[in-house]
């Protein structure tokens, strides 16, 4: 029997590892893409912005988010 919770944690950790790190106004952010259904079954994959105190999940984001500048990528997190 598969441990669904363990599988989700592994997927989440892999996504975090393959994400990007940003430093904006002295705050360190980790940005990564989670597949659909990870925490929300309502739609497609989400782009996660995670800092020590804040967690943002963005549903509409550019496909080329990895190639955006740090400032442009952070701006995506503000356009909810």
Secondary structure, DSSP 8 states (H G I E B T S, - for coil): ---HHHHHHHHHHHHHHTSEEEEETTEEEEEEEE-TTSS-TTSS-EEEEE-SS-EEEESS--TTGGGS-HHHHHHHHH--
